[in-house]
Amino acid sequence: MAGSVTVVTGGSRGIGAATCLRLAADGHDVVVGYVRDAGAAEAVAEGVRNAGRRSVAVRVDTAVETDVERLFDVAEERLGPVTGLVNNAGVTGPLGRLADADTANLRRVVDVNLLGTLLCSRRAAQLMTARGSGVIVNVSSAAATLGSPGEYVHYAATKAAVDALTLGLAKETGSGSTRSRRE
């Protein structure tokens, strides 16, 4: 896809890194969003460049609105208009049992997994709606519908919310189609 610029949150490892490399193979320029490991993020960005595409790694805590704004600003300044977003960043665990979880842990799971997805989706929707096109993909989990006892109750709850966001946003933006990739 000529001219495709896709932002991937949580792009420095695992599913996010694989997504970045696949997007590059499919012709996308890629923004690799990461929160901690700059070296890993830069290695993924280098992999994208080795595939013949442009890439930049940007540190972003998706739960922080100013970080999200900067992520999209850097994407547009360095690579051009953002045409896609993959919301992959997430707190996955081990999280511990809900009964034992402290409020700070619960807040971080909700802030990253849900608020971060909302903030990134909002910014992408603002940009893409103004241009009349774009794609947002939210990475979810089977735990969203199956539930997940033990260490992942709060994680599963946030992923169920992401599924609801995916459906609602598709209806709000008029496309009517949804994509929510389950881990």
N, CA and C of each residue as an Amber inpcrd file, in Angstrom:
protein
   549
   0.8380000  -1.1760000   0.0000000   0.0000000   0.0000000   0.0000000
   0.8860000   1.2440000   0.0000000   1.0280000   1.8520000  -1.1150000
   1.8490000   3.0550000  -1.2180000   1.2630000   4.1570000  -0.3570000
   2.1180000   4.8180000   0.4090000   1.6770000   5.9250000   1.2270000
   1.0560000   5.5400000   2.5490000   1.0550000   4.2700000   2.9050000
   0.4820000   3.8450000   4.1770000   1.4610000   4.0910000   5.3050000
   0.9940000   4.7790000   6.3360000   1.7780000   5.0410000   7.5410000
   0.9800000   4.5000000   8.7130000   1.5260000   3.4930000   9.3680000
   0.8050000   2.8380000  10.4530000   1.5680000   2.9700000  11.7640000
   0.8470000   3.3760000  12.7980000   1.3700000   3.4760000  14.1550000
   1.0450000   2.1620000  14.8670000   2.0520000   1.5580000  15.4950000
   1.8470000   0.3380000  16.2710000   2.2990000   0.6040000  17.6990000
   1.3620000   0.5730000  18.6400000   1.7460000   0.7200000  20.0420000
   2.1810000  -0.6410000  20.5610000   3.0990000  -0.6260000  21.5110000
   3.6290000  -1.9030000  21.9950000   4.3490000  -2.6390000  20.8820000
   5.0600000  -1.8930000  20.0520000   5.6770000  -2.4600000  18.8540000
   7.0780000  -3.0140000  19.0170000   7.6190000  -2.9820000  20.2210000
   9.0230000  -3.3740000  20.3790000   9.2510000  -4.8590000  20.6410000
   8.1550000  -5.6110000  20.9000000   8.3490000  -7.0410000  21.1770000
   7.0780000  -7.8170000  20.8840000   7.1970000  -9.1250000  20.8660000
   6.0540000 -10.0170000  20.7300000   5.1810000  -9.7370000  19.5230000
   3.8570000  -9.7520000  19.7590000   2.8790000  -9.5340000  18.6930000
   3.1070000  -8.1880000  18.0190000   3.4360000  -7.1590000  18.7890000
   3.6530000  -5.8380000  18.2190000   4.8260000  -5.7980000  17.2520000
   5.9420000  -6.4050000  17.6310000   7.1130000  -6.4410000  16.7510000
   6.8050000  -7.2110000  15.4770000   6.1460000  -8.3480000  15.6160000
   5.7760000  -9.1490000  14.4460000   4.8280000  -8.3580000  13.5420000
   3.9270000  -7.6130000  14.1400000   2.9900000  -6.7860000  13.3680000
   3.7400000  -5.7190000  12.5810000   4.6990000  -5.0620000  13.2230000
   5.4990000  -4.0350000  12.5320000   6.1980000  -4.6040000  11.3120000
   6.8190000  -5.7620000  11.4830000   7.5600000  -6.3710000  10.3770000
   6.6260000  -6.8370000   9.2590000   5.4740000  -7.3660000   9.6330000
   4.4930000  -7.7840000   8.6210000   3.9580000  -6.5760000   7.8540000
   3.6650000  -5.4990000   8.5640000   3.2000000  -4.2870000   7.8970000
   4.2420000  -3.7770000   6.9050000   5.5120000  -3.8120000   7.3110000
   6.5770000  -3.3790000   6.4050000   6.6150000  -4.2610000   5.1560000
   6.4820000  -5.5650000   5.3520000   6.4740000  -6.4970000   4.2150000
   5.2970000  -6.2190000   3.2850000   4.2150000  -5.6970000   3.8480000
   3.0280000  -5.3660000   3.0620000   3.0610000  -3.9360000   2.5210000
   4.1770000  -3.2230000   2.7280000   4.3430000  -1.9070000   2.1250000
   4.0400000  -0.7040000   2.9930000   3.9010000  -0.9100000   4.2870000
   3.6210000   0.2130000   5.1930000   4.9060000   0.8080000   5.7580000
   4.9310000   2.1270000   5.9190000   5.9190000   2.7650000   6.7710000
   5.3590000   2.6230000   8.1790000   6.2420000   2.4400000   9.1730000
   5.7740000   2.0420000  10.5010000   6.3880000   2.8930000  11.6050000
   5.5170000   3.3390000  12.5230000   5.9480000   3.9780000  13.7530000
   5.9010000   2.9110000  14.8350000   7.0580000   2.6420000  15.4350000
   7.1690000   1.6220000  16.4790000   7.0290000   2.3210000  17.8310000
   5.8640000   2.1910000  18.4450000   5.6490000   2.7590000  19.7670000
   6.1440000   1.7890000  20.8240000   6.8510000   2.3250000  21.8150000
   7.3740000   1.4850000  22.8920000   7.3560000   2.2910000  24.1760000
   7.4240000   1.5900000  25.3160000   7.4260000   2.3060000  26.5890000
   8.7530000   2.1730000  27.3320000   9.4540000   1.0470000  27.2230000
  10.6590000   0.8470000  28.0240000  11.9460000   0.5930000  27.2370000
  11.9220000  -0.3290000  26.3260000  13.1590000  -0.8360000  25.7290000
  13.4630000  -0.1630000  24.3920000  14.1870000   0.9400000  24.4620000
  14.5280000   1.6950000  23.2510000  15.3470000   0.8580000  22.2810000
  16.2460000   0.0160000  22.8110000  17.0690000  -0.8260000  21.9430000
  16.2340000  -1.8140000  21.1460000  15.2820000  -2.4470000  21.8040000
  14.4020000  -3.3960000  21.1150000  13.5470000  -2.6790000  20.0720000
  13.0400000  -1.5030000  20.4280000  12.2150000  -0.7380000  19.4910000
  13.0270000  -0.3300000  18.2720000  14.2570000   0.1070000  18.5030000
  15.1030000   0.5100000  17.3790000  15.4610000  -0.6960000  16.5050000
  15.6150000  -1.8650000  17.1070000  15.8890000  -3.0850000  16.3260000
  14.7010000  -3.4150000  15.4150000  13.4820000  -3.2500000  15.9280000
  12.2940000  -3.4790000  15.1030000  12.2340000  -2.4400000  13.9870000
  12.4980000  -1.1750000  14.3180000  12.4970000  -0.1170000  13.3040000
  13.5410000  -0.4050000  12.2250000  14.6790000  -0.9130000  12.6370000
  15.7190000  -1.2880000  11.6700000  15.2440000  -2.4270000  10.7760000
  14.5180000  -3.3820000  11.3570000  13.9390000  -4.4680000  10.5660000
  12.9640000  -3.9390000   9.5200000  12.1800000  -2.9480000   9.8920000
  11.2570000  -2.3180000   8.9500000  12.0460000  -1.6460000   7.8280000
  13.0940000  -0.9240000   8.1930000  13.9250000  -0.2570000   7.1720000
  14.6120000  -1.2840000   6.2650000  15.0390000  -2.3970000   6.8440000
  15.6540000  -3.4610000   6.0370000  14.6680000  -4.0570000   5.0400000
  13.3780000  -3.9290000   5.3260000  12.3380000  -4.3920000   4.4070000
  12.0270000  -3.3280000   3.3480000  12.7880000  -2.2260000   3.3700000
  12.6240000  -1.1910000   2.3610000  11.6040000  -0.1190000   2.6960000
  11.1760000  -0.0560000   3.9400000  10.1910000   0.9270000   4.3560000
  10.8060000   1.9030000   5.3520000  10.1550000   3.0160000   5.5590000
  10.6120000   3.9890000   6.5430000  10.0480000   3.6330000   7.9120000
  10.8090000   3.9920000   8.9640000  10.3460000   3.6850000  10.3080000
  10.9890000   4.6140000  11.3150000  10.2620000   4.8520000  12.3870000
  10.7710000   5.6160000  13.5100000  10.2420000   4.9670000  14.7840000
  11.0980000   4.9120000  15.7900000  10.6950000   4.4080000  17.1130000
  10.3870000   5.6060000  17.9940000   9.2560000   5.5540000  18.6870000
   8.8230000   6.6660000  19.5380000   8.4270000   6.1240000  20.9000000
   9.0470000   6.6660000  21.9420000   8.6740000   6.2750000  23.2980000
   7.3240000   6.8870000  23.6300000   6.4020000   6.0480000  24.1270000
   5.0570000   6.5240000  24.4470000   4.4650000   5.6820000  25.5650000
   3.9590000   6.3610000  26.5810000   3.1250000   5.6990000  27.5730000
   1.7070000   6.0250000  27.1180000   1.0110000   5.0530000  26.5840000
  -0.2970000   5.3110000  25.9820000  -1.3370000   5.7850000  26.9870000
  -1.0520000   5.6470000  28.2750000  -1.9700000   6.1270000  29.3060000
  -1.8000000   7.6170000  29.5830000  -0.8400000   8.2530000  28.9100000
  -0.5500000   9.6740000  29.1160000  -0.9220000  10.4350000  27.8410000
  -1.9040000  11.2910000  27.9530000  -2.4390000  11.9920000  26.7930000
  -1.3770000  12.7650000  26.0140000  -0.4840000  13.4660000  26.6990000
   0.5500000  14.2340000  25.9890000   1.5040000  13.3100000  25.2350000
   1.7720000  12.1320000  25.7730000   2.6070000  11.1600000  25.0560000
   1.9190000  10.7020000  23.7740000   0.6210000  10.4460000  23.8580000
  -0.1350000  10.0020000  22.6790000  -0.1440000  11.0930000  21.6220000
  -0.3720000  12.3240000  22.0310000  -0.3550000  13.4360000  21.0760000
   1.0140000  13.5330000  20.3900000   2.0910000  13.4240000  21.1930000
   3.4440000  13.4720000  20.6330000   3.6810000  12.3140000  19.6720000
   3.2110000  11.1220000  20.0060000   3.3670000   9.9490000  19.1340000
   2.8200000  10.2370000  17.7430000   1.6040000  10.7450000  17.6890000
   0.9970000  11.0160000  16.3890000   1.6260000  12.2190000  15.7010000
   2.0420000  13.2230000  16.4660000   2.7310000  14.3740000  15.8770000
   4.0490000  13.9440000  15.2280000   4.8260000  13.1400000  15.9390000
   6.1000000  12.6510000  15.3850000   5.8400000  11.7910000  14.1520000
   4.8400000  10.9330000  14.2160000   4.5050000  10.0820000  13.0720000
   4.2410000  10.9320000  11.8290000   3.4210000  11.9480000  11.9860000
   3.0570000  12.7740000  10.8380000   4.2230000  13.6460000  10.3690000
   5.0230000  14.1470000  11.3050000   6.1730000  14.9790000  10.9300000
   7.2360000  14.1650000  10.1990000   7.4930000  12.9570000  10.6730000
   8.5870000  12.1480000  10.1260000   8.1940000  11.2840000   8.9340000
   6.9440000  10.7660000   8.9310000   6.5680000   9.7980000   7.9010000
   5.3890000  10.2260000   7.0300000   4.6190000  11.2040000   7.4890000
   3.4660000  11.6510000   6.7070000   2.1530000  11.2950000   7.3750000
   1.0440000  11.5560000   6.6930000  -0.2750000  11.3350000   7.2750000
  -0.4720000   9.8940000   7.7550000  -0.9460000   9.7600000   8.9880000
  -1.1950000   8.4360000   9.5560000  -2.4460000   7.8550000   8.9090000
  -2.3050000   6.6480000   8.3770000  -3.4220000   5.9620000   7.7260000
  -3.8820000   4.7320000   8.5000000  -3.0980000   4.3300000   9.5120000
  -3.4690000   3.1500000  10.2760000  -2.9350000   3.1970000  11.6930000
  -3.6380000   2.4930000  12.5690000  -3.2330000   2.3570000  13.9630000
  -3.4760000   0.9280000  14.3930000  -2.4810000   0.3330000  15.0490000
  -2.6530000  -0.9600000  15.7020000  -2.4390000  -0.7170000  17.1880000
  -3.5330000  -0.7990000  17.9490000  -3.4780000  -0.6590000  19.4060000
  -3.0770000  -2.0020000  19.9970000  -1.7920000  -2.1480000  20.2860000
  -1.2780000  -3.4050000  20.8020000  -0.7080000  -3.2690000  22.2050000
  -0.3790000  -2.0610000  22.6370000   0.2220000  -1.8740000  23.9620000
  -0.7120000  -2.4070000  25.0290000  -0.1340000  -3.0520000  26.0320000
  -0.9800000  -3.5570000  27.1020000  -0.1790000  -4.0700000  28.2760000
  -0.7910000  -4.0150000  29.4300000  -0.2430000  -4.6270000  30.6310000
  -0.8390000  -6.0200000  30.6790000   0.0220000  -7.0390000  30.6020000
  -0.4740000  -8.4070000  30.4980000  -0.1740000  -9.2760000  31.7010000
   0.8350000  -8.9710000  32.4730000   1.0360000  -9.7730000  33.6700000
   2.4460000 -10.2650000  33.8380000   2.6740000 -11.0980000  34.8460000
   1.6530000 -11.6410000  35.7400000   1.0900000 -10.5470000  36.6420000
  -0.2070000 -10.5580000  36.7780000  -0.8920000  -9.4920000  37.4870000
  -1.2940000  -9.8720000  38.9030000  -1.4130000 -11.1330000  39.1730000
  -1.8570000 -11.5770000  40.4880000  -3.3690000 -11.6450000  40.5710000
  -3.8400000 -12.2840000  41.5970000  -5.2840000 -12.4370000  41.8010000
  -5.9280000 -11.0790000  42.0830000  -7.1380000 -10.8880000  41.6010000
  -7.8640000  -9.6370000  41.8220000  -8.0090000  -9.3510000  43.3130000
  -8.3060000 -10.3590000  44.0880000  -8.4910000 -10.1760000  45.5310000
  -7.2410000  -9.6370000  46.2150000  -6.0840000  -9.8750000  45.6150000
  -4.8170000  -9.4510000  46.2020000  -4.2350000  -8.2010000  45.5470000
  -4.8630000  -7.7250000  44.4890000  -4.3090000  -6.6130000  43.7130000
  -4.4700000  -5.2900000  44.4540000  -3.4150000  -4.4960000  44.4280000
  -3.5450000  -3.1660000  45.0200000  -4.1170000  -2.2100000  43.9710000
  -4.6110000  -1.1040000  44.4290000  -5.2970000  -0.1460000  43.5540000
  -4.3620000   0.3960000  42.4790000  -3.1010000   0.6100000  42.7980000
  -2.1580000   1.1220000  41.8020000  -2.0140000   0.1400000  40.6400000
  -1.9650000  -1.1500000  40.9420000  -1.8640000  -2.1800000  39.9070000
  -3.1300000  -2.1740000  39.0520000  -4.2850000  -2.1330000  39.6890000
  -5.5520000  -2.1040000  38.9530000  -5.6140000  -0.8820000  38.0360000
  -5.2220000   0.2740000  38.5720000  -5.2500000   1.5080000  37.7960000
  -4.3280000   1.4130000  36.5760000  -3.1620000   0.8480000  36.7500000
  -2.2190000   0.7530000  35.6260000  -2.7800000  -0.1430000  34.5180000
  -3.3930000  -1.2630000  34.8990000  -3.9970000  -2.1520000  33.9020000
  -5.0940000  -1.4170000  33.1370000  -5.9720000  -0.7350000  33.8400000
  -7.0550000   0.0100000  33.1880000  -6.4930000   1.1720000  32.3740000
  -5.5290000   1.8830000  32.9170000  -4.9710000   3.0500000  32.2260000
  -4.2980000   2.6770000  30.9040000  -3.5200000   1.6130000  30.9060000
  -2.8300000   1.2360000  29.6740000  -3.7660000   0.4880000  28.7280000
  -4.4180000  -0.5540000  29.2380000  -5.2060000  -1.4240000  28.3580000
  -6.4640000  -0.7640000  27.8190000  -7.0930000   0.0930000  28.5950000
  -8.3250000   0.7190000  28.1310000  -8.1320000   2.1980000  27.8020000
  -7.7160000   3.0030000  28.7840000  -7.5550000   4.4340000  28.5110000
  -6.5520000   4.6650000  27.3800000  -5.4500000   3.9440000  27.3660000
  -4.4670000   4.1020000  26.2960000  -5.0530000   3.7930000  24.9250000
  -5.8520000   2.7440000  24.8650000  -6.5060000   2.3890000  23.6040000
  -7.5010000   3.4690000  23.2020000  -8.2320000   4.0020000  24.1770000
  -9.1660000   5.0920000  23.8970000  -8.4370000   6.3430000  23.3890000
  -7.3560000   6.7280000  24.0620000  -6.6270000   7.9360000  23.6690000
  -6.0370000   7.7980000  22.2670000  -5.4230000   6.6540000  21.9920000
  -4.8390000   6.4390000  20.6600000  -5.9190000   6.3710000  19.5910000
  -7.0190000   5.6870000  19.8970000  -8.1200000   5.5830000  18.9290000
  -8.7270000   6.9520000  18.6540000  -8.8890000   7.7470000  19.7070000
  -9.4550000   9.0850000  19.5250000  -8.5820000   9.9150000  18.5920000
  -7.2710000   9.9230000  18.8530000  -6.3670000  10.7360000  18.0230000
  -6.3550000  10.2340000  16.5860000  -6.2990000   8.9210000  16.4180000
  -6.3090000   8.3620000  15.0610000  -7.6230000   8.6870000  14.3590000
  -8.7440000   8.5640000  15.0690000 -10.0470000   8.8660000  14.4680000
 -10.1360000  10.3330000  14.0590000  -9.5770000  11.2250000  14.8640000
  -9.5800000  12.6480000  14.5070000  -8.8450000  12.8670000  13.1970000
  -7.6780000  12.2640000  13.0770000  -6.8670000  12.4350000  11.8670000
  -7.5010000  11.7570000  10.6620000  -7.9330000  10.5230000  10.8420000
  -8.4340000   9.7320000   9.7180000  -9.8010000  10.1990000   9.2460000
 -10.6690000  10.5860000  10.1720000 -12.0000000  11.0580000   9.7920000
 -11.8800000  12.3280000   8.9540000 -10.9740000  13.2060000   9.3410000
 -10.7670000  14.4470000   8.5780000 -10.2990000  14.1490000   7.1570000
  -9.5770000  13.0400000   6.9800000  -9.0640000  12.6760000   5.6570000
 -10.0050000  11.7390000   4.9100000 -10.9830000  11.1950000   5.6050000
 -11.9670000  10.3340000   4.9560000 -11.5870000   8.8770000   4.8300000
 -10.4700000   8.4670000   5.4620000 -10.1050000   7.0450000   5.4000000
  -9.0860000   6.7180000   6.4770000  -8.9590000   5.4270000   6.7460000
  -8.0010000   4.9430000   7.7160000  -8.4910000   3.6600000   8.3540000
  -7.5830000   3.0040000   9.0660000  -7.8970000   1.7240000   9.6930000
  -7.3580000   1.7180000  11.1170000  -8.2060000   1.2820000  12.0560000
  -7.7820000   1.0800000  13.4340000  -8.0150000  -0.3810000  13.7770000
  -6.9700000  -1.0440000  14.2440000  -7.0570000  -2.4400000  14.6750000
  -6.7250000  -2.4800000  16.1540000  -7.6100000  -3.0740000  16.9450000
  -7.3930000  -3.2120000  18.3800000  -7.0730000  -4.6610000  18.7130000
  -5.9630000  -4.8630000  19.4070000  -5.5750000  -6.2120000  19.8160000
  -6.2890000  -6.5170000  21.1290000  -7.0340000  -7.5970000  21.1310000
  -7.8120000  -7.9880000  22.2950000  -7.3360000  -9.3520000  22.7780000
  -8.2260000 -10.0980000  23.3900000  -7.8730000 -11.4030000  23.9440000
  -9.1170000 -12.2660000  24.0390000  -8.9500000 -13.5580000  23.9000000
 -10.0680000 -14.4780000  24.1140000 -10.5920000 -14.3470000  25.5370000
  -9.7490000 -13.8990000  26.4450000 -10.1690000 -13.6990000  27.8400000
 -11.2990000 -12.6790000  27.9500000 -11.4440000 -11.8140000  26.9470000
 -12.5010000 -10.8080000  26.9680000 -13.8840000 -11.4410000  26.9910000
 -14.0490000 -12.5600000  26.3160000 -15.3500000 -13.2250000  26.2750000
 -15.3940000 -14.4860000  27.1270000 -14.2560000 -15.0920000  27.3490000
 -14.2150000 -16.3330000  28.1260000 -14.0030000 -16.0880000  29.6140000
 -13.5450000 -14.8970000  29.9450000 -13.1630000 -14.6280000  31.3310000
 -11.8120000 -15.2700000  31.5810000 -11.1920000 -14.8880000  32.6480000
  -9.8790000 -15.4340000  32.9340000  -9.6430000 -15.4000000  34.4330000
  -9.7530000 -16.5430000  35.0760000  -9.5720000 -16.5780000  36.5320000
  -8.1040000 -16.4520000  36.9190000  -7.8840000 -16.2590000  38.1870000
  -6.5170000 -16.2220000  38.6930000  -5.8690000 -14.8850000  38.4490000
  -4.7930000 -14.8950000  37.7070000  -3.9660000 -13.7010000  37.5480000
  -4.4870000 -12.6930000  36.5320000  -5.5700000 -12.9870000  35.8280000
  -5.9330000 -12.1420000  34.7000000  -7.3590000 -11.5970000  34.7150000
  -8.0250000 -11.5770000  35.8400000  -9.4080000 -11.0940000  35.8960000
  -9.4840000  -9.6390000  35.4380000  -8.6540000  -8.7750000  35.9720000
  -8.7080000  -7.3570000  35.6070000  -8.2370000  -7.1380000  34.1720000
  -7.2660000  -7.9140000  33.7250000  -6.8340000  -7.8610000  32.3250000
  -8.0080000  -8.2050000  31.3980000  -8.7100000  -9.3050000  31.6950000
  -9.8390000  -9.7390000  30.8720000 -10.9190000  -8.6660000  30.8130000
 -11.1780000  -8.0110000  31.9350000 -12.1920000  -6.9580000  31.9770000
 -11.8260000  -5.8070000  31.0390000 -10.5490000  -5.4220000  31.0120000
 -10.1460000  -4.3210000  30.1300000 -10.2390000  -4.7340000  28.6680000
  -9.9440000  -5.9820000  28.3690000 -10.0260000  -6.4410000  26.9810000
 -11.4760000  -6.5500000  26.5170000 -12.3920000  -6.8700000  27.4180000
 -13.8150000  -6.8510000  27.0610000 -14.2350000  -5.4200000  26.7100000
 -13.7220000  -4.4600000  27.4520000 -14.0070000  -3.0560000  27.1500000
 -13.4290000  -2.6610000  25.7920000 -12.2540000  -3.1710000  25.4600000
 -11.6550000  -2.8950000  24.1460000 -12.5350000  -3.4670000  23.0370000
 -13.1040000  -4.6410000  23.2490000 -14.0150000  -5.2070000  22.2480000
 -15.2190000  -4.2950000  22.0380000 -15.7880000  -3.7800000  23.1370000
 -16.9280000  -2.8740000  23.0310000 -16.5260000  -1.5850000  22.3160000
 -15.3490000  -1.0710000  22.6220000 -14.8310000   0.1190000  21.9440000
 -14.7210000  -0.1290000  20.4410000 -14.1950000  -1.2700000  20.0600000
 -14.0090000  -1.5960000  18.6500000 -15.3400000  -1.5620000  17.9010000
 -16.3430000  -2.1880000  18.4710000 -17.6690000  -2.1950000  17.8360000
 -18.2670000  -0.7950000  17.7660000 -18.2180000  -0.0770000  18.8770000
 -18.8000000   1.2610000  18.9160000 -18.1060000   2.2340000  17.9870000
 -16.7800000   2.1820000  17.9440000 -16.0390000   3.1060000  17.0910000
 -16.3160000   2.8380000  15.6140000 -16.4290000   1.5690000  15.2470000
 -16.7570000   1.2420000  13.8570000 -18.1080000   1.8260000  13.4820000
 -19.0700000   1.7400000  14.3910000 -20.3960000   2.3150000  14.1120000
 -20.3430000   3.8360000  14.0890000 -19.5860000   4.4210000  15.0120000
 -19.4920000   5.8780000  15.0890000 -18.8320000   6.4850000  13.8630000
 -17.7990000   5.8310000  13.3630000 -17.0640000   6.3880000  12.2280000
 -17.7120000   6.0390000  10.8970000 -18.7480000   5.2100000  10.9390000
 -19.5180000   4.9540000   9.7350000 -19.0870000   3.7790000   8.9040000
 -17.9900000   3.1280000   9.2760000 -17.5530000   2.0110000   8.4450000
 -18.4090000   0.7740000   8.6830000 -18.8650000   0.5930000   9.9140000
 -19.6830000  -0.5660000  10.2390000 -18.9210000  -1.8690000  10.3290000
 -17.6640000  -1.8830000   9.9010000 -16.8890000  -3.1160000   9.9970000
 -15.9560000  -3.0390000  11.1920000 -15.6300000  -4.1740000  11.7410000
 -14.7560000  -4.1920000  12.9140000 -13.6460000  -5.1920000  12.7290000
 -12.5370000  -4.8960000  13.3660000 -11.4290000  -5.8380000  13.4560000
 -10.8880000  -5.7640000  14.8550000 -10.9370000  -6.8440000  15.5420000
 -10.3410000  -6.9330000  16.8670000  -9.5740000  -8.2280000  16.8830000
  -8.2640000  -8.1420000  16.8430000  -7.4330000  -9.3340000  16.7880000
  -7.2940000  -9.8800000  18.1990000  -7.5630000 -11.1460000  18.3550000
  -7.4600000 -11.7880000  19.6660000  -6.1050000 -12.4300000  19.7970000
  -5.4740000 -12.2170000  20.9650000  -4.1650000 -12.8190000  21.2360000
  -4.3270000 -14.2980000  21.4510000
